Amino acid sequence: MPINELQATRNPPKSQIGALLWIKENLFSTWMNGALTALSLYLLYISVPPLLNWLLISANFNFGTVNIFGFSLQFGEEMATNSNCGRNAACWPFIYEKFDMFIYGFYPREELWRPNTVFALTALLFVAVRLTNNLKHKNRILVGLLISYPVVSYILLLGGFGILPTVETYKLGGLMLTLIIAAVGIIISFPIGILLALGRQSELSTVRFFSVMYIEFIRAVPLITILFMASNVLPLFFDAGVTMDKLVRALIAITLFQAAYMAEVVRGGLQAIPKGQYEAADAIGLSYYQKNILIVLPQALKISIPNIVGSSISLFKDTTLVLIIGLMDFLAVVTGAAADKEWLGRHLEGYVFVAMVLWVMLYTMSRYSKKLELRFNTENKN
Amino acid sequence: MKSLNKLSSLKNLSLKELIYSNEARALFIQVSTVLIIVSLFYVMIQNLNENIEARGIVSGFTFLDGRSGFDILPFLGSYIVKFSPNSTNLEVFYVAIINTFVCAGVGIILSTILGLLIGIARLSTNYLISRLANAYIELFRNIPILLQILFWYNIFLNALPHPKKSISFLDLMFVNNRGFYLPNPIPEEGFVWVFVTFAIGIAAAIYTKRYFKRKQDETGQQTNTIGYSLGLIIVLPIVVFFLLGKPLQFDYAILGKFNLKGGLAVVPEFVALTLALSVYTATYIAEAIRSGIEAVDKGQKEAAAAIGLTPTQSLKLVVLPQALRVAIPPTINQYLNLTKNSSLAAAIGYPELMSAFGGTVLNQVGQAIEILTMVMLVYLVISLAISILLNYVNKKMAIQGR
């Protein structure tokens, strides 16, 4: 027999490759690990099937005839009502029927194109910011867009100025109102926050004192106390002639609240900049404003972008609190609809719907902020 | 003195020099800041006085002595203060503060336990466990806390049975949609001695620990003190308890015709609020714990193994002290957040500070400024106390430079 004859290759043992190995290494590597795996499988077993059953399997999807882009689809014989919907699983026709209400609140139904245009413009704005990246007059275009966007949105949403019929602010509601409050709070609090952060780092003792007092006071109390202050006490601070909208009061409270948090985020960025940058700016004879606008802030803001997004996420979550002072935001509209006699007691469906919508938004934003953090992290290491 | 010197130096400058002098500018900016803020406050207070007069609002704190005239959802605060509708508004304030602390205290304990478990599970090598922990974190931290509170409250009101069909656990504990009924402990004469022994046990345990530490420093001989500590803190009070003839009785809830009678009733508002706060805050604590453990360099563990420490010793002496330095400050911050978030009880009517005092009393008396200032001051004090604690911990944990 020739020595150099090839032996048939043997496969590695089954337990050393593929799925089996993976299961062994990741789930049953030790006795303890096996027990933990069994425990988590049990937890999944007792929680997931009933949940799926409530959400989908036994849930009621009888919407009647649904028109989507001209196609008419049939879901069940006719729209289910509260009484024939069943109590042991979700009743989704409730959400389907109240959908417009949940998104737009009491906004006049024949004017819905206006908020829809604002939604579309917002999406376009994000696209535009990306597209202008390589253009020559990038900054001018962006500033123009950023100034005109709120003006156009305001006119579209509330009307007035003889262009569009006026819509009173109390008719704003639902998810739209939640988004408006969050957007206004984030945008207006941003410049105030920068000023406060600069004030806190200032060499002038009185400026520093007032900034620190403001920031620390606001951060020490819950948002709801500030909202209560704004809705109960704020009108007393103004001349008797000034009438103040409930929404405006809430917006003032939210902006003042967020400004303190934004200031702390920006301060983090300011402190992260090497001292040499300040000294170099001083050395080439820049004034305070030149130093901050040209050297310090661009770097500080860039470092703090992930935290600014993080803080904005928190604010977005906190906007649900306006429910307590009686604004009809997303959560409030849904709670209200479930207390309506037509769909009495459908709170759970409503809450689950709100939770799903807000979760998707917040999860996307938090992923985005994580991504930003990673990107800026690698840049700093080089 | 320094600023005075600067001031006197300004006198001799010409106008042009004055405009370009940094000191003069600083002075100008500071004076104008103060002027703007003071005049803003002046205008606001002026308006306030006019408005108060025009609307005939009473001001001052006399309302605190007035009769409250309403009943508060019975819970620990009302039991301790012995609250009734005849109690004063000041007593409502006390009840509210106690209820806030009870909710925050229980929430902090629960969220710490849950956060620790989830944070460690997140780093487990077991794929399923770490994925589940991750799912938990992503699910609960991305849903607004107010929504979670309303959700749990609704589950308790709608999904749990009526009092008649209460779920019972061995007839000791009952659950229905009016709350949780636990055995109510009634201490008898002499029970206080059990507490005294407990306190003495803790002091003795600390002393023993120090004694063995000193012994180790002198002789290098190590002693495991856990046995001594457990004996002193737990076994000793139990022995005293039995020696005194079990001076503690329980009042069990009994199923009556319409509702349960007796026992310690835990209202669903409290359970929903505390559960939601704990579940939500635990996600942040878990992340803090995880980042703390991940912050410890791998080399530290290897070095510990190289000098012959056992895995337990390496965890106790090398990894945990470093991990906790990173994890504890954000965790304490979360405790503050939890306490602040307990004010959301206003949405479901658990009678804590914002709900009972800042809500009900405010509606009855209408003196929003006084009431909200009091509420804010309480939160300010809590937050100040927690910052002091945080500073102390930071100082204690700071790396000792040489």
Interface residues (C-beta under 8 A of the other chain):
Chain A: N26 L27 S29 N33 L36 T37 S40 L41 L43 L44 E203 L204 S205 T206 V207 F210 F217 R219 A220 V221 P222 I224 T225 F228 M229 N232 V233 P235 L236 F237 F238 D239 A240 K317 D318 T320 L321 L323 I324 L331 T335 G345 H347 L348 Y351 V354 A355 L358 W359 L362 Y363 S366
Chain B: A26 I29 Q30 T33 V34 I37 M44 N47 L48 E50 N51 I52 A54 S124 T125 N126 Y127 L128 I129 L132 E138 L139 R141 N142 I143 P144 I145 L146 L147 L150 F151 N154 I155 N158 K340 N341 S343 L344 A346 A347 M354 G358 L362 A368 I369 L372 V375 M376 Y379 L380 S383 L384
